[in-house]
Amino acid sequence: MFAPVYFDHNATTPLDPRVLEGMLPYFATQYGNASSRHEYGRAARRAIDEARQRVACAVGAHPTEVVFTSGGSEANNLFIKGAAAYLKPGVVAISAIEHPCVREPAKQLIREGWRLREIAVDANCRIASADFCAVLEEKPALMSVMLANNETGAIQDVSSLASQAKPSRAWFHTDAVQAFGKCPLDFRMLNAAGVHALTVSAHKLGGPKGAGALVVDKRIELQPLIAGGGHERGLRSGTENVAAIVGFGLAAELAAARLDVRQTQLASLRAELEAGVVAQGATVFADINVRLPNTSYFAFPGIDGETLVGKLDRAGFAVAAGAACSSANPEPSHVLLAMGIESSLARAAVRVSFGMENTTQQVRDFLAALNDTIVQLKGLTAVTS
Amino acid sequence: MFAPVYFDHNATTPLDPRVLEGMLPYFATQYGNASSRHEYGRAARRAIDEARQRVACAVGAHPTEVVFTSGGSEANNLFIKGAAAYLKPGVVAISAIEHPCVREPAKQLIREGWRLREIAVDANCRIASADFCAVLEEKPALMSVMLANNETGAIQDVSSLASQAKPSRAWFHTDAVQAFGKCPLDFRMLNAAGVHALTVSAHKLGGPKGAGALVVDKRIELQPLIAGGGHERGLRSGTENVAAIVGFGLAAELAAARLDVRQTQLASLRAELEAGVVAQGATVFADINVRLPNTSYFAFPGIDGETLVGKLDRAGFAVAAGAACSSANPEPSHVLLAMGIESSLARAAVRVSFGMENTTQQVRDFLAALNDTIVQLKGLTAVTS
């Protein structure tokens, strides 16, 4: 069977074979419920404890600060809604480029009396300082600014933003789902600067779908989204997904190791790609250094991104048009619009996100296929116009 | 390695090897995000669609009525909180024997102006008719009565209860997590009687942890617990756990097949067990026919259940003391207390729950080990008293 080249690691990643190997015993023989008080239960509990250590160590947190969830969306909702339930309704301030799983729960707070304030970004997808200061004047009670953007890869200086926000006493959260494994992540340092919680997810870093975590300062009180048996210090009930949590622990450990080597390799693939696409006439978005090394977001003016992705798919390359997280969203990317990109150019956006199994040869093959496709599509456009 | 005999299938079940085999491709090669618009994404989407068909077919529902969640606790919370968000605060009525993941979200509604009313059960763990009628007089807006109890296995006539509740126009939910795979389940029939939603979970029926579903009448409006990318018809956002959902589909199909044969085999193991424990002086709780065929809940007066479970664990048998779903709950079972069982006897409760891989020989070995343990513990009691 012919396997297309996978260039969509910001959507999800292949499961690392070492991670799968570590998970398998928890399917086949160690299938206990971690709450059970017999050997099967204790084995499951030990596995979860060990995974919690690994995740904590990889993100620079204490194990008791790690609350396992079913994934990043749940962790983001847990923070936004769970914190809001403990606060008097006020201003919830989020960046204009947040993932829908931060934007939507923040919007849901409006009906409970909250005011939603979006923080502007500049043309490079970075928080606009003037607007950030203006937001602080409005005394937000809750804030969320993502560490790295899923579409452009742009990285925010969350540490500095949280420091600036500290006097406002807002509860400050950062969605680190895309950052984890691609740039350094240290909750202890972020926490000292004023970040109270961060979200991570296993399947973006070679781990399985179905596991994520909210890493949270224990001074923050949260109402659980999922109430019940009191698992995860009462913050997240439900039988723990032991195998997925074990996989998360292993993937986190692998993601934190040799990060600099991986960053260099990913950045080199991207440099090769971007030199090629620019030569073919593409515009690269957020073409800045403070960007995830694996992520490239570009557009060929006049060529629809969805169409291009479809053609590349048939040519054997899996890439994304805008964010690949919602099922049917025909609108242009809210991230690009927030950056001030024209709607027509935003509709042309294509995202390539590399992983460690990708090779220079794959990038070269991709550039050749892309060139053929662009020539073909421009020909069609020329005929129909 | 010596593997203890597993008699705790109501806590969780071994993953069926056929289910694991079906899941593996979605870890190893078909790792796409189901929202991605390339071949990896489409393969994941097809797998989810197929699993949804399988689950729907197994519970007698239409595929569009199946909302996948991370498990039963999430599905129960989604219904209770999600429905309450669309209703004017009123009375939420739940049976006194519900799982904490129904009880706790129902309690959380109190701070939003709801009144929580618990429906009494009789000594056999079945809904007390007189109290059920009294509850209906209070015009509940939301109701939840579990189909089969996790501790005693007692089965409620949910169809008849929902019919009686129909004139009250309450939104009626049933937690069918323990029932599915052990007794017939037909959402179409239940829905006609007046049940609007039911909860099922994969890991209780030979499927993986990390997948469950709320099966819900589409006329019911729910606010999502996890908002974001709009997955699952907007009712549950977050990257789908493809492998777990695939496993759920396969496990559901297997659980619905040859149910009568399995029921007979499980009931025969239980008959052997209960004859033995009664001969040794145990009291069997909810010793009635309308009970899950795999579940036996009993107590030896004067012998602490936790202690007995610990001794049996060391003898190589994994059984439960009370519900094994919360991490640290020293209180006697709320289910037994609701049945009017004395607190001292409730503390003696031990649950055995069989699965299809259990054998008559295992039951006989267990009875022998139990007898030794009881003799030993009674000797200790005699010495210390």
Interface residues (C-beta under 8 A of the other chain):
Chain A: A3 P4 Y6 D8 A11 T12 T13 P14 L15 P17 L20 M23 F27 A28 T29 Y31 G32 N33 S35 S36 R37 H38 E39 Y40 G41 S70 G71 G72 S73 E74 N76 N77 H99 P100 C101 V102 R103 E104 P105 K107 Q108 H203 P208 K209 G210 Q223 L225 I226 A227 G228 G229 G230 H231 S237 G238 T239 E240 N241 V242 A243 A244 E306 V309 G310 L312 D313 F317 A318 V319 A320 A321 A324 C325 S326 S327 A328 N329
Chain B: A3 P4 Y6 D8 A11 T12 T13 P14 L15 P17 L20 M23 F27 A28 T29 Y31 G32 N33 S35 S36 R37 H38 E39 Y40 G41 S70 G71 G72 S73 E74 N76 N77 H99 P100 C101 V102 R103 E104 P105 K107 Q108 S201 H203 P208 K209 G210 Q223 L225 I226 A227 G228 G229 G230 H231 S237 G238 T239 E240 N241 V242 A243 A244 E306 V309 G310 L312 D313 F317 A318 V319 A320 A321 A324 C325 S326 S327 A328 N329
